[in-house]
């Protein structure tokens, strides 16, 4: 199912906060099995309750996945959602958008070269 405009808006809103963006960037670079919440807290330097709020926001918008391992919560980037969000930004490129004419297909992942778009 394709995410709705409202879902994408909520995801961008979540990424609009500098702390949440920093957390997501950290988690994207994190361990394959997930980054423990304590490690995230050490890296961003905020109180646990504040971190919990930001992680909940990222999880509610499906930008991260959370898994409990005993008493540890591990957070992983939800790459499918992140990829979909990126594609959402590019999806209209090949529908006559003038700004895309300067880009090449390699620079615009949403455009397929078979469509003949994104070339000058």
C-alpha positions in Angstrom: 0.0 0.0 0.0 1.3 3.4 -0.9 1.7 5.8 2.0 -0.7 8.7 2.0 0.1 12.3 1.9 -0.7 12.6 5.6 1.6 9.7 6.4 4.5 11.2 4.5 3.8 14.6 6.1 4.0 13.0 9.5 7.3 11.4 8.7 8.8 14.6 7.4 7.5 16.4 10.5 9.3 13.8 12.7 12.5 14.4 10.8 12.0 18.2 11.1 13.3 18.1 14.7 17.1 18.3 14.9 17.4 15.7 17.8 15.2 13.2 15.9 17.2 13.7 12.7 20.4 13.1 14.7 19.0 10.0 16.3 17.9 8.6 12.9 21.3 9.3 11.4 22.9 7.5 14.3 20.6 4.5 14.0 21.2 4.3 10.3 24.9 3.9 11.0 24.3 1.6 13.9 24.6 -2.1 14.5 22.7 -4.5 12.2 20.9 -6.0 15.2 19.9 -2.5 16.4 21.4 0.3 18.5 20.7 0.1 22.2 18.8 3.1 23.6 21.5 3.7 26.1 24.1 4.0 23.3 21.8 6.5 21.6 21.4 8.4 24.8 25.2 8.6 25.3 25.7 9.9 21.7 23.0 12.6 21.8 23.4 13.6 25.4 19.8 14.1 26.4 17.8 12.8 29.4 16.2 9.3 29.1 12.7 10.6 29.2 13.3 13.1 26.4 15.0 10.4 24.3 12.1 8.1 24.9 9.7 10.8 23.5 11.9 11.2 20.4 12.3 7.5 19.8 8.6 6.9 20.2 7.9 9.6 17.5 10.3 7.9 15.1 8.8 4.5 15.8 5.2 5.7 15.5 6.0 7.1 12.0 7.7 3.8 11.1 11.1 5.5 10.5 12.7 3.1 13.1 11.8 -0.3 14.4 12.2 -1.3 18.0 13.0 -4.6 19.5 13.2 -5.6 23.1 16.1 -7.8 24.1 15.7 -8.5 27.8 15.7 -5.1 29.5 17.4 -3.5 26.5 15.5 -1.7 23.7 17.3 -1.8 20.3 16.5 0.6 17.5 17.0 -0.1 13.8 16.3 2.1 10.8 13.3 1.0 8.9 15.0 1.2 5.5 11.9 0.3 3.5 10.1 3.3 4.9 13.1 5.6 4.4 13.5 4.4 0.8 9.8 5.0 0.2 10.1 8.5 1.6 13.0 9.3 -0.7 11.1 7.9 -3.7 8.1 10.0 -2.7 10.3 13.1 -3.2 11.3 12.0 -6.7 8.1 10.4 -8.0 6.9 13.5 -9.9 10.3 14.2 -11.5 9.5 12.2 -14.6 6.1 13.8 -15.0 7.3 17.0 -16.7 9.0 18.6 -13.7 11.4 21.3 -15.1 13.7 21.2 -12.1 14.5 17.6 -12.8 15.8 18.3 -16.2 19.2 19.3 -14.8 19.6 16.1 -12.9 20.8 12.8 -14.2 19.1 9.4 -13.5 22.0 8.5 -11.2 21.3 11.7 -9.2 17.6 11.0 -9.0 16.9 7.5 -7.8 13.1 7.7 -8.5 13.6 8.1 -12.2 14.2 5.2 -14.4 16.3 5.8 -17.5 13.8 3.7 -19.5 11.3 6.6 -19.1 13.7 9.0 -20.8 13.4 11.5 -17.9 15.9 13.6 -16.1 18.1 14.3 -19.0 18.8 17.6 -20.7 
